[in-house]
Amino acid sequence: MPVIKLKHIVSFSSEDPAHPADNLLKSETYRKWQCADPSEKQASVIIELEKASKINAVDIGKWKNT
C-alpha cells in the first residue's frame, strides 16, 4: 500500500502539548496526535498533502490515557 506524503498541518481543533498535531507529519511508524482534553467528543485536523491524491481509507484509533 503506497503512503501518501503529508506536507503540513493547516489547522487543528485541539492538541495536547505532549502529543501535538505535528506528530502526524513524522516519518516514524508511531505517530500520535491527542486532544488537550481527553473528554472531547470531536476532534479535527486539516492536513495539506504533498500532491492531489485519492484516499480510499483512513485508519483512526482511539487511545485512552489510563
Contact map, one row per residue, 1 for C-alpha under 8 A:
111000000000000000000000000000000000000000000000000000000000000000
111100000000000000000000000000000000000000000000000000000000000000
111110000000000000000000000000000000000000000000000000000000000000
011111000000000000000000000000000000000000000000110010000000000000
001111100000000000000000000000000000000000000000111000000000000000
000111110000000000000000100000000000000000000011110000000000000000
000011111000000000000000100000000000000000000011110000000000000000
000001111100000000000100100000000000000000000011100000000000000000
000000111111000000001100100000000000000000001111000000000000000000
000000011111000000000000000000000000000000001111000000000000000000
000000001111100000000000000000000000000000001110000000000000000000
000000001111111000001000000000000000000000111100000000000000000000
000000000011111000000000000000000010000000111000000000000000000000
000000000001111100000000000000000111000000110000000000000000000000
000000000001111110111000000000001111000000000000000000000000000000
000000000000011111110000000000001111100000000000000000000000000000
000000000000001111110000000000000001000000000000000000000000000000
000000000000000111110000000000000000000000000000000000000000000000
000000000000001111111010000000011100000000000000000000000000000000
000000000000001111111110000000011100000000000000000000000000000000
000000001001001000111111000000011100000000001000000000000000000000
000000011000000000011111110000001000000000000000000000000000000000
000000000000000000111111110000111000000000000000000000000000000000
000000000000000000001111110000111000000000000000000000000000000000
000001111000000000000111111000100000000000000000000000000000000000
000000000000000000000111111100100000000000000000000000000000000000
000000000000000000000000111110100000000000000000000000000000000000
000000000000000000000000011111100000000000000000000000000000000000
000000000000000000000000001111100000000000000000000000000000000000
000000000000000000000000000111110000000000000000000000000000000000
000000000000000000000011111111111000000000000000000000000000000000
000000000000000000111011000001111100000000000000000000000000000000
000000000000001100111111000000111110000000000000000000000000000000
000000000000011100111000000000011111010000000000000000000000000000
000000000000111100000000000000001111110100100000000000000000000000
000000000000011110000000000000000111110000000000000000000000000000
000000000000000100000000000000000011111100000000000000000000000000
000000000000000000000000000000000111111100000000000000000000000110
000000000000000000000000000000000000111110000000000000000000000000
000000000000000000000000000000000010111111100000000000000000000000
000000000000000000000000000000000000001111100000000000000000000000
000000000000000000000000000000000000000111110000000000000000000000
000000000001110000000000000000000010000111111000000000000000000000
000000000001110000000000000000000000000001111100000000000000000000
000000001111100000001000000000000000000000111110000000000000000000
000000001111000000000000000000000000000000011111000000000000000000
000001111110000000000000000000000000000000001111100000000000000000
000001111100000000000000000000000000000000000111110000000000000000
000111110000000000000000000000000000000000000011111110000000000000
000111100000000000000000000000000000000000000001111100000000000000
000010000000000000000000000000000000000000000000111110000000000000
000000000000000000000000000000000000000000000000111111000000000000
000100000000000000000000000000000000000000000000101111100000000000
000000000000000000000000000000000000000000000000000111110000000000
000000000000000000000000000000000000000000000000000011111100000000
000000000000000000000000000000000000000000000000000001111100000000
000000000000000000000000000000000000000000000000000000111110000000
000000000000000000000000000000000000000000000000000000111111000000
000000000000000000000000000000000000000000000000000000001111100000
000000000000000000000000000000000000000000000000000000000111110000
000000000000000000000000000000000000000000000000000000000011111000
000000000000000000000000000000000000000000000000000000000001111100
000000000000000000000000000000000000000000000000000000000000111110
000000000000000000000000000000000000010000000000000000000000011111
000000000000000000000000000000000000010000000000000000000000001111
000000000000000000000000000000000000000000000000000000000000000111
